[in-house]
Amino acid sequence: MANRLALSGTVCKTPLRKVSPSGIPHCQFVLEHRSVQEEAGLNRQAWCRMPVIVSGHANQAITHSITVGTQITVHGFITCHQMKNGLNKVVLHAEQIELIDSGD
């Protein structure tokens, strides 16, 4: 089954870094995406805030470059996480992260 997502945007919440009891590093942040997409021949404003989780050692070096306002593209897969209140939220699990050059 296909489950691939690439999403570009701006980090809008301070990254939270943790290490699990088994020693696996995790970094969590929220990515805000805004764009104009064409649908049915018309332009449509697309906007979302997507929680992102980066797990494991492979991508941890780049997470130290990520702060609020950083523009990135995240490639990965989506899944649901159940929150403490019992509601589910969709989360993007990052497998690759690219910093977007702001041109400054």
Backbone as a ProteinNet text record, in pm:
[ID]
protein_1_A
[PRIMARY]
MANRLALSGTVCKTPLRKVSPSGIPHCQFVLEHRSVQEEAGLNRQAWCRMPVIVSGHANQAITHSITVGTQITVHGFITCHQMKNGLNKVVLHAEQIELIDSGD
[TERTIARY]
84.5	0	88.7	52.9	130.1	99.2	201.6	187.1	311.3	311.9	424.6	371.4	441.1	400.8	524.8	521.8	624.4	552	596.2	530.1	635.3	620.4	710.2	637.7	713.8	652.9	751.5	695.1	772.9	746.1	850.8	836	769.9	656.8	580.4	571.1	625.4	631.5	770.3	820.9	956	973.6	1078.1	1102.7	1124.9	1065.5	1079.7	1164.7	1276.9	1369.7	1365.1	1353	1348	1428.4	1466.6	1529.3	1443.9	1403.5	1318.8	1399.2	1330.6	1402.1	1496.8	1467.8	1556.2	1670.6	1680.6	1792.2	1771.3	1649.7	1622.1	1585.3	1657.4	1624.7	1501.5	1420.7	1301.1	1299.3	1252.1	1232.5	1092.5	1013.2	875.9	861.8	791.9	762.7	639.2	591.8	474.6	517.5	479	511.3	385.4	394.5	282.1	305.8	209.9	217.8	114.4	156.7	65.5	106	8.9	37.6	-91.9	-76.3	-190.4	-183.4	-290.1	-297.8	-411.1	-395.6	-501.8	-590.6	-720.5	-818.6	-937.3	-973.9	-1086.8	-1070.4	-945.5	-919.1	-918.5	-934	-936.3	-825.7	-776.5	-677	-744	-679.9	-733.8	-621.9	-652.1	-556.6	-549.2	-428.8	-408.7	-332.5	-378.9	-316.3	-336	-231.6	-246.2	-130.3	-150.2	-44.4	-32.8	86.4	107.9	211.6	174.2	274.8	374.4	502.2	609.1	690.2	727.5	815.5	934.4	1053.8	1177.9	1235.5	1247.9	1296.1	1422.6	1508.8	1631.5	1748.8	1865.8	1989.6	2016.6	1962.2	1998.3	1970.2	1856.2	1819.3	1836.8	1892.2	1899.6	1993.1	2099.1	2192.2	2120.1	2035.1	1965.3	1861.3	1807	1705.2	1763.5	1893.8	1954.7	1963.8	1941.7	1937.4	1795.6	1698.5	1557.9	1511.8	1462.1	1403.3	1274.7	1199.8	1079.3	1120.2	1049.5	1078.4	1161.1	1222.3	1300.9	1208.7	1247	1169.8	1232.4	1149.4	1198.2	1099	1147.8	1062.7	1084.4	974.8	979.4	921.2	992.5	944.6	927	814.4	793.2	659.1	604.9	475.2	387.1	255.6	162.4	101	65.6	-3.3	-83.6	-171.9	-250.1	-186.5	-185.3	-143.8	-264.1	-288.2	-398.7	-349.4	-420.6	-384	-441.6	-399.6	-445.2	-596.1	-658.6	-803.5	-880.6	-808.5	-872.2	-891.5	-871.2	-884.7	-759.5	-777.5	-664.2	-619.7	-489.3	-438.6	-343.1	-341.9	-251.8	-114.6	-10.3	127.2	213.7	303.7	399.5	528.8	565.9	692.3	798.5	895.2	996.3	1099.8	1128.1	1236.6	1349.4	1315.8	1415.4	1370.9	1466	1437.4	1537.1	1484.6	1569.9	1545.1	1652.3	1640.5	1617.1	1525.5	1497.8	1577	1657	1737.2	1643.5	1645.9	1557	1603.8	1726.1	1776.7	1835.3	1846.9	1904.8	2053.8
-118.3	0	124.2	219.8	344	434.3	492.7	589.7	678	777.1	867.9	1010	1100.2	1240	1326.8	1429.5	1533.8	1664.1	1736.9	1860.5	1965.5	2082.1	2194.7	2297.3	2367.1	2470.3	2530.3	2598.4	2669.8	2609.3	2583.5	2531.3	2640.5	2609.1	2711.6	2686.4	2575.7	2550.2	2500.6	2542.6	2507.2	2355.7	2304.8	2160.4	2108.9	1994.3	1928.6	1804.5	1799.6	1687.1	1599.4	1468.7	1371.7	1249.1	1171.6	1041.9	937.9	834.4	730.5	648.8	574.2	488.6	389.7	354.5	261.7	333.8	466.3	542.6	598	591.9	643.4	791.2	877.9	1020.8	1050.8	1144.7	1189.6	1341.7	1399.3	1543.6	1565.9	1647.5	1675.6	1825	1860.9	2001.6	2007.3	2127.6	2145.9	2225.6	2176.2	2239	2304.4	2434.1	2505.2	2517.4	2471.8	2474	2571.5	2655.3	2745	2744.3	2724.3	2726.6	2750.6	2768.5	2776	2652	2575.1	2451.8	2464.9	2399.4	2401	2278.8	2304.3	2196.7	2227.8	2134.2	2150.8	2278	2308.8	2425	2558	2556.3	2680.2	2677.7	2797	2807	2797.8	2726.8	2707.2	2729.9	2802.6	2822.9	2694.3	2642.4	2522	2563.2	2517.3	2552.5	2437.9	2405.8	2307.9	2323.6	2272.5	2257.2	2108.4	2054	1910	1880.8	1803	1758.1	1665.8	1683.1	1603.1	1538.4	1412.3	1342.2	1288.8	1316.1	1263.8	1168.3	1041.4	940.9	874.5	836.9	766.7	861.1	801.8	879.7	940.1	881.3	921.6	1068.8	1121.6	1259.9	1355.8	1310.7	1397.9	1516.9	1501	1612.8	1732	1707.1	1818.2	1881	1804.9	1862.7	1972.1	1970.7	2075.9	2207.8	2205	2327.3	2382.9	2308.8	2347	2427	2548.2	2634.1	2692.6	2764.1	2830.4	2924.3	2915.9	2999.3	2930.9	2816	2742.5	2686.9	2704.2	2649.7	2517.7	2414	2279.9	2205.5	2098.8	1999.9	1868.1	1805.7	1678.5	1569.9	1459.5	1341.4	1230.7	1160	1051.3	984.9	931.6	863.9	919.3	904.1	953.2	836.4	865.3	768	845.5	776.7	840.2	813	915.1	900.9	934.5	853.2	880.5	971.9	1082.9	1178.9	1134.2	1200.7	1164.7	1176.9	1268.9	1286.6	1184.1	1090.5	984.9	1016.5	1142.8	1179.8	1140.4	1114.4	1080.8	1203.3	1212	1317	1253.4	1308.2	1260.9	1322.5	1240	1283.7	1238	1326.4	1294	1245.3	1121.2	1064.8	1089.5	1173.2	1215.7	1107.2	1083.9	994.3	1072.8	1189.9	1277.5	1421.5	1509.2	1650.8	1731.4	1829.9	1919.5	2062.4	2134.5	2276.4	2351.4	2449.1	2531.3	2660.1	2691.2	2813.6	2932.5	3023.4	3139.3	3245.3	3231.7	3327.6	3452.2	3455.9	3573.8	3581.5
0	0	0	-81.9	-90.2	28.7	85.3	194.4	190.8	103.2	85.8	85.8	152.4	154.7	151	66.8	65.6	94.3	195.7	235.9	266.4	203.8	229.1	313.6	395.6	477	574.7	673.1	773.7	910.5	985.4	1121.8	1205.5	1269	1340.9	1491.2	1538.6	1683.1	1717.3	1831.9	1874.1	1877.5	1811.5	1813.8	1956.1	1984.6	2114.1	2092.9	2160.6	2144.6	2268.7	2245.5	2355	2315.7	2414.6	2390.4	2460.9	2388.4	2446.5	2547	2634.7	2730.8	2662.8	2537.1	2465.2	2393.9	2414.5	2359.6	2219.8	2168.5	2034.1	2043.3	1970.8	1973.8	1888.1	1936.1	1864.7	1865.3	1757.2	1748.1	1692.8	1763.4	1721.6	1697.2	1588.7	1560.8	1471.8	1444.8	1358.9	1236.5	1119.3	991.8	936.5	904.6	844	694.1	616.1	469.6	415.5	320.6	248.7	102.1	15	-128.6	-205.2	-335.3	-425.8	-514	-515.8	-594	-695.5	-808.6	-908.3	-888.9	-884.4	-869	-959.2	-1043.8	-1136.4	-1219.9	-1257.5	-1341.7	-1269.1	-1138.1	-1059.4	-954.8	-920.6	-814.4	-678.7	-589.1	-454.4	-353.6	-247.9	-139.5	-57.5	-41.1	40.5	165.8	280.2	407	504.4	579.7	687.5	784.9	903.1	1002.7	1029.9	1006.8	1017.7	1125.4	1227.1	1323.9	1254	1285.8	1225.9	1337.1	1318.2	1411.5	1333	1385.6	1328.7	1432.4	1398.8	1493.7	1441.9	1533.9	1497.7	1481.4	1467.1	1461.8	1324.6	1218.1	1081.7	1052.5	1096.2	1065.1	1182.1	1293.5	1410.4	1389.7	1310.8	1289.6	1227.7	1128.4	1063.3	1155.6	1250.2	1338.6	1426.6	1450.5	1532.7	1456.9	1324.5	1243.7	1234.6	1286	1271.4	1392.7	1365.3	1468	1410.3	1492.7	1442.7	1329.4	1218.3	1102.2	994.9	1026.7	928.3	820	694.3	582.7	539.8	533.7	502.7	413.8	353.3	287.1	359.4	397.5	469.4	379.6	367	294.8	398.2	391	485.1	464.8	573.7	568.8	679.3	661.8	762.7	838.8	963.1	1047	1151.1	1221	1327	1462.2	1545.3	1684.4	1770.8	1872	1963	2074.2	2093.2	2196.5	2330.4	2437	2571.7	2587	2509.4	2518.8	2435.3	2372.1	2295	2147.9	2109.1	1968.9	1891.6	1763.5	1677.1	1599.3	1571.8	1484.3	1384.4	1263.4	1158.9	1183.7	1176	1200.2	1083.1	1039.9	934.4	998.8	971.1	1020.7	914.7	947	850.4	825.8	699.5	660.2	594	539.2	477.9	499.4	533.2	553.8	472	398.6	320.4	366.5	395.2	426.4	296.3	298.4	181.1	195.7	95.6	97.7	82.9	181.1	179	80.4	27.6	-68.9	-6.6	125.3	192.4	171.2
[MASK]
++++++++++++++++++++++++++++++++++++++++++++++++++++++++++++++++++++++++++++++++++++++++++++++++++++++++

